[in-house]
Amino acid sequence: MPGTQTVTADGVIGVSGVAVRVFSAHVVSGAQAANVKLYNGTSATGDYTELIGTANEGKEVVFGEHGTYFPAGCYADLTNATSVSVDYEQVSTI
């Protein structure tokens, strides 16, 4: 099921531990440049995709038509980010 989720603190995107395909992310930075890591899994460990913003600005990252696949779920780790809005689809294994 496709959707958009905005997080303002570290946390899971979609349903925890269920595969996710992320199509885009919009990072909002505060007074310092933001660093957002999207991890494959349910915590801030293992493989990740890093998104870096510019101080006091937003940054849109588009992962293309097929998106980026997180087979073990997606966990967002925010540093100096006001928020990140993620367009995603929870992937069914059925």
Secondary structure, DSSP 8 states (H G I E B T S, - for coil): -EEEEEESSSEEESSTTS-EEEEEEEEEE-SS--EEEEEESSSS-S-EEEEE--TT-EEEEE--TT-EEETT-EEEEEESEEEEEEEEEE----
